[in-house]
Amino acid sequence: MKEYYILSNKKKINIIEDDTIIDFKCILINIHGLGSHFQPVYDCPNELNRRIENFKLAKIKTFAIELTGHGKSDMIKGYFGDFDNLIIDVKNLIDVISYKHKKKPIYLIGES
C-alpha cells in the first residue's frame, strides 16, 4: 500500500493505492461517505485494508480517494465547499488511473 497526493481544484487529495498487485483484471476506486475517511481507526471487517485483501484475491487492483476535507486531504475537516468539486476530484483520479493503466476497466464503489 502506498499513499500519495494528486492536485485537484488547487488542493492536495490523498490517494491510497494497493501497489502490491501486479496481475489484475480491473480497477476499483473506493469512495467514502461525507462523514468518513479511509484512515485506520480500529480493525473491523469493513476496514479498507481488509477489503483490499479480499479484492486482491479476485484480481482487482484498488484505489481509495479521501475527498476534499476528509482524511489527509486538504481543506477544513468535514468541509468540502461545492459538491461539484468532489466530483471533479474523483474525475481527476480516474484520469490519472486511465493514463497509467490503459484499457483496464475502472469501477467505483461508494459508501455512506
N, C-alpha and C positions, 0 to 999 in steps of 0.2 A: 504494500500500500504506500502510495505517496500522496502528499498534499502539495498543491501549488495554487497560484492565483492567475486568473485571466482578468484583463481590464475590460470593463463593461460600464457604459454610462459614466465614464471617468471615475469609477470605483473599482477597488480590488474585490473580486469574487472568489471565494475559496472553493477549490475543486478537490475532491478526493477520488483517486483512481486506483483500481486494482491493477497494478503493473506486474503482477506475478503470473498472469495467464498469457500464454503465447498463442496457442491454437484455439481460436474461438469462432463460433458461428455468427454471433450477433452481439450488439452492444445495448446495454440497458442504462438509462440515466435515472437515478433516484432523485426525486424532488420532495422535500419535506413540506409539512403544513406551515401555515403562517405563524404558529406559536411554537415552532420547533427548530431543530438543527440536527447535525449529524455528529456532533462531538460526543464521545463516550461519557455517559453519566453513571450507569450501572449495567451490569451484564444481564441481558434478558434475551429471549429467543428472537425478538424483533430488532435487536441492535444491529447497526449497519454491518459490522464485521462478520457477524453470524450469517446475515443474509448473503453477503458476498461469497462466503464459503459454499452456500447452497447453490448459488447461481454458477459458481465456478464448476461444480460437478456437472452442470448442464451445458458447459462450454459457452457461458455467457460472460463477456467482459463487462464490468460495471464501473460506472462513474457516479458520483454524488455531487450535487451543487448546493452550496449554502447560499441561499438568496440574500440579496441586499438587506442589511440589518439583522442578520442571523448568523450564529456560529462565529467563525473567524472572518467573515466578510465585512467590508466597510459599512459604515453608517451607524447611527444610534441604534442600539439593540431593540428589536421589536418594531422599529420604524422603517418603512420602505418607500415612503413617498407615493409616487404614482404607480398604480398596479401595472401599467403598461411597461414600466421599467423591469419588472420581474420577468415578463415575457421576453423582453429584449435580452436579459441575462441568459435565459435558457436557450434562446436562438443563437446567441454568440457562442455558447458552449457546443451546441450542435454543429455550428460552422467549423470550430476547431477540431472536433472529433471527425467530422466528414473529411476534412483535409488530411488528417493523419491516417485515417482508416477508410480509404476509398472503397466503395462497393460493399461495405458491411452494413446490413440493416441496423437502424437505430430505433429503439423503443423507449418510451417514457413510462415511469411508474411514479404515481403521486400518492401522498398520504396526507390526511388531515383529520 
